[in-house]
Amino acid sequence: MSKFRAALLCGFLSISAKASGEELAPVALNSLSSPPSNIASLQVMDQKGEVVGQALRIQPDQDGHPAALAFRANNGSTVVISAAATSYDGHMLVTDSNQPQIAALFSVLPSVHTAANQ
């Protein structure tokens, strides 16, 4: 009986490990049936893993699915991006670095000297 219990326990542990791994897989934000309840505590990162801001709110569509994400960028500006260009894994939001709103955050580098900042 102890071998049977050990086999049963191992089988249970492998099933629960697979289930928890699926829960953490990133999904497109617009594929959720409703916005995450912890939205204000989520960081927004780009695809390189750099934090670009802090989530403010999600605008739902007429069916309640997330349609757009508003976040406060590190430079203080408010950025709105499509929920389709953002993924969510339960802990953070990752946005597509190719979106114009995100690319604009990196367009002015501190090392660039212009007449305005010399």
HELIX and SHEET records of a PDB file:
HELIX    1   1 SER A    2  GLU A   23  1                                  22    
HELIX    2   2 LEU A   29  SER A   31  5                                   3    
HELIX    3   3 ILE A   39  SER A   41  5                                   3    
HELIX    4   4 ALA A   83  ALA A   85  5                                   3    
HELIX    5   5 PRO A  100  LEU A  105  1                                   6    
SHEET    1   A 7 VAL A  27  ALA A  28  0                                        
SHEET    2   A 7 THR A  86  TYR A  88 -1                                        
SHEET    3   A 7 LEU A  93  THR A  95 -1                                        
SHEET    4   A 7 GLN A  43  MET A  45  1                                        
SHEET    5   A 7 VAL A  51  PRO A  60 -1                                        
SHEET    6   A 7 PRO A  66  ALA A  73 -1                                        
SHEET    7   A 7 THR A  78  SER A  82 -1                                        
END                                                                             
